[in-house]
């Protein structure tokens, strides 16, 4: 069964363009070394915060990528433009 890591955070309007560029680079780097990443979805919510959901084929693949996170220089550069970040992991139980 597929799994997700969901992030919720804020990004200042002035930083959004740079954040999106850094996030794109981070996604590409993670996919290069971890092909289990199937989909990444960023949503701006009506309160101005964002949810960023990363979908993985398996929990093992997600765990391996998370363990390798310190080797991705893009990760701290991207997250430096966010504030009030929270991350949650979950398992997909129904998808249509």
Phi, psi and omega in degrees: 000142182285158181230162179226153166242122182247131179246148171228132182199174175248151174225130178296141180307321181294338182261355189300314182300314178294319178302313181298322178294315180294319180298318179300317178295319178298314179301315180298318180294317179297315180298325181300319183260350185220083185293355178286351177284112187262331184200143177227127185231124177250127182233130172270122180275164184295340177274002178092353176276172181237147165247137183231107187250125180251119183260132182236149177296318183220160176296325179297318179294319178295316179299320179296319179293318179296322178295329180274356184311319179298343180271358180259100181298338180292333185298304180293329178295320179290309184290342177297339180268005179249165171216159181057041183283138176226139177234139178226143177253148178204167179249134178288124180252342176203131180216129182237000000 
